[in-house]
Amino acid sequence: MAVENALKKYAKPFWKPSIKLFRDEKEMPTGSNLGASINHALENSGYMIYFASKEAAQSE
């Protein structure tokens, strides 16, 4: 994802490793506990950027 790569490049001081990003489609294996995984990622993060499609916003 272009946004992920841009964030890693922008937010990386030259003396430190790049920031850790959580993406549900990359971090969560099929059948995992979606709610627990997202809660854990949010509790351990300093920032959140949320992307959703129009279809996702309209779904139940």
N, C-alpha and C positions, 0 to 999 in steps of 0.2 A: 504494500500500500504506500502510495507516494507521501501521504501525510505522516505515516509512521517514520519513514526514512528521513523526511525533512525535520521532524521533531528530534529524532536521535542526533542528527547532524547539528541542528541549531542549539540544542540544550547540552552539548558535550564540551565541557572544558578540555583543553588539550592534555591536561595532566590526569584526567579521570576517565573511567570507562563511561560509555554512554548510559543515559538513564534507562531504567527498566520500564517498559510499557506493557500493559495488560490488554490483550485483545481476546475477547471471548472465543472467537473462531480459531485462534492459534493456541490459546492456553488451556482450553477445556476439552478433554476427550469426550467422545460420545458416551452418553449415559452418566456423566458426572452430575453432581448436585449443583445446578445452575445458581440457585440462590445463595448457597454457602460460598461458592467460588467468587461470586461478584461481591458479596459482603466482605469477604476476606481481602479482596483486592482494594475495595474502597477504604476499609479501615486502615490499610497500610499505604495509603497514597497521600500525596500532598495536593494533587490536582486531578480534575476529571474533565475530559472532553467527551461529549456524547454525540455520536452520529447515528441518525436513523433515517430510513426512507419514509416517504409519505405512506407507503403500504404498511410499514411496521407501525406507524403512529395510528393507523386506522384499524389495525387488527385487534381482536379481543385478547 
